[in-house]
Amino acid sequence: MLATAMVIFLFAFILVGISLLPQVLLPFSGVYFVIGSFLIFASLGILIINLTCDSRYYCLGLFN
């Protein structure tokens, strides 16, 4: 799950980076920014949930 969130996170950064191109080169670049921003928030949510669950298990000593 961590790897999936990281792949989504990198893909979102690529989309946001593409959105910085001028309108002449890439029409509708604002759409890439919106989609990229949504993916960044979604992947950060997955990462935060995953890290809190893992840290809880580590703190309780459930991983051997």
N, C-alpha and C positions, 0 to 999 in steps of 0.2 A: 504494500500500500504506500509505503514511503517512496519507492521508486516511481510509482505511477504519479504521485503528487509532484515529484521533481520534474518528470517529463512534461506534465501539464504546465508547470511553472515556467520551464524553459520555452515551451511553445508559445505561451502567453507573452513572454518577453520579446520573442521574435515578432509576433503580431504587433505589439506596441511599437517596436522599432521600425517596422514597415510603415506604420501609420505616420511616422515623421517625414516620409518622403513627400515631395511637393505634389499638389493635385494634378499637375501636368503629367507626371510619370505614373501616378497611380490614382485613378478615380475612386471615389468613395473610401478614401483612407480613414475617414472618421469611424467607419464601421469596424475596421480592424482595431482601432483604439478601444472602442466599446467592448468588442468581443474579448480582446486581450485583457482589459481591466476586469471583466467578469471572471475570466479564467484565473487571473492572479488571485482574486479574492476567494474563489472556490478552492484553489490549491493551497492557499495559506490556511484556510479553515481545516482542510484535510490534514495538513502538517501539524497544526496546533493540536487537533484532537488526537492524532497519533502520538505526538510527543508527550502529551499529558497522560495518556493511557500507559505508555511505556514507562514514564518516570514513576507513575504510581506503582507499577509492578516492581520496578527496581527498588523503590523505597521500602516496599513491603517485603522484599527479599523473595519474591515468588519465582524469579528466574534463577536457576541453579547452574 
